[in-house]
Amino acid sequence: MTRSLSLSADSNFFRVTTPPLVLCPDVALDSPKAQVLREAGAELVGVGDGGVEEIVAALPARGFRRLVVEGGPHLYAGFIAAGLVDKFYLTVDPHLSPSVETPLVNPAFLDSGADSIVPMELENVQADGDGTVFLRYRRRPTA
């Protein structure tokens, strides 16, 4: 999913066996950037205004039953607020910084109510030799 279509048509992303599927808001489908991506081999799919529900609804028609979301704080917040997160993968990098360049979730897009809170439980932990830790959480079953 991309709102800006700011993808490099020269990247390896477009040099794979299966052409990439790029979801974008309907208003971006006829833009010059969209044409460049089509020429690079991408299939562009309009998803209305780019809301989470529209993104999810566009995929089953193409045979997709599972969705892995890799995105930014706005996209993550939308999926959390819609209650569509079943698993969560977090990588902890052993480098300290005095500030966070980009937060994981943009709180401006989250409803402040309790419905936005998704209880998770730790499912797996893997540590790399350089101190990086890979965590996998799953949604905690409801009673």
N, C-alpha and C positions, 0 to 999 in steps of 0.2 A: 504494500500500500504506500503510495506516495501522493502527496498533495501538489508538490512542486514539479514533479517529473525531472528533478535534477539528478539524473543518473547518467554516467558516462557511457555512451554507446560503444566506446573502445574497451570497456572493462571485460574481464573474463566472464562476468555474469552473462554476457550475451554470446559467449563462445562455447556453450554447453550443448549436449546432444538434444535435449528438450528445450525448446524456446521458452524463455521466462514469461510468466504470467504477471502482468503489472496492473494492479488495481489502482484506480484514480477517480476523483470526482468527475461527474459527467461533463462539467464545464471545461475540463482540461483535455477531453478527447480529441478536439479539433485543433489544438494548439500546434505551433511549429515544433515544440519539444516532443509532442506525442508522435509526430510524423518521423522525427529522427529515430525515436525508439522503435517504431514499427519497421523502419528500414534496417535497423540493427537486428531484427528478428523477434522482437517482443510482441506478445499478444496483449493489447490493452483492453481492460474491462472497466466500464463505467459502473460506479457504485453510488449513484445519486449524489448526495452532498458529502459522502465519505464518512457517514456515521457508522458506528460499530455494527449496528443491526444490519445495515445495508451491505457492509463488507461480508459478514457471515452469511447472509442470504445469497450472495452472488456465487458462492463456492460449491454447494451441493449440485447445482445444475451442471457443473463441469466435472462431477464425479469425486469431489473432495469430501472426505468424511472427518478429517482431522485438520486442525489448524495450529500451526506454530507461529507465534507472534514475536517478531524481532523488530522493535521500533523505538520510538522515542517516548518521552514523558506524557505527551498528549494521547498517543495511541494506547499506552499501558493504562492510563487513567480511565479511558473509555471502556476498555475491556473489564477492568476491576469494577467500575460503577455498574456495568451491565450484568455483573455476576457470571461472566463467561470464562473465568480463570479456574482451571482444574489442577494444573501443575505450574510450578514456578521454578525456574533455574536461576541461580545467582552465583556469580563468580566473584570471589574476594581476592583482590590483587594486593600483595603485600608492599604497597608503596603509600606513603603518607603525603597528604597535601593539605595546606591550610584552608582550602575551600573546595567545594564541589562545583565543577564547571557546569554540569547539567544534572539536575536531580533525576532519580529513577522514575518517579511519578510526579507529574505537575499537579499540586494540590488544587490549583484553580479549576481544574476540570473534574474534581471529585465532589460528590455530594457529601456534605459534612455529617450526614446522618449515619446511624449504625449499619444501614443496609450496604454501605460502601466497604465495610470491614469484612474481609474474607478470612476466616480462620484456617490456617495452614498447619501442617505437621511435617517434620523432617522425614524424608524418605531415604535419602542417600547422601553420603559425604565422601568426596575423593580429594586427596591432597596431592599436589605435584611437587617435584623435587625442589622447585624454586620458591616454595611457600604459598603458591596460589592454591586456593581452596574452592572446589566446585560443590555447590549445594543444590539438592533437588528437594523441593517441597511438593506436597499434594494437598488438595483441599481436604480439610478435616471432615470426616463423615458426620452428618447430622443425626441426632438421636432418633 
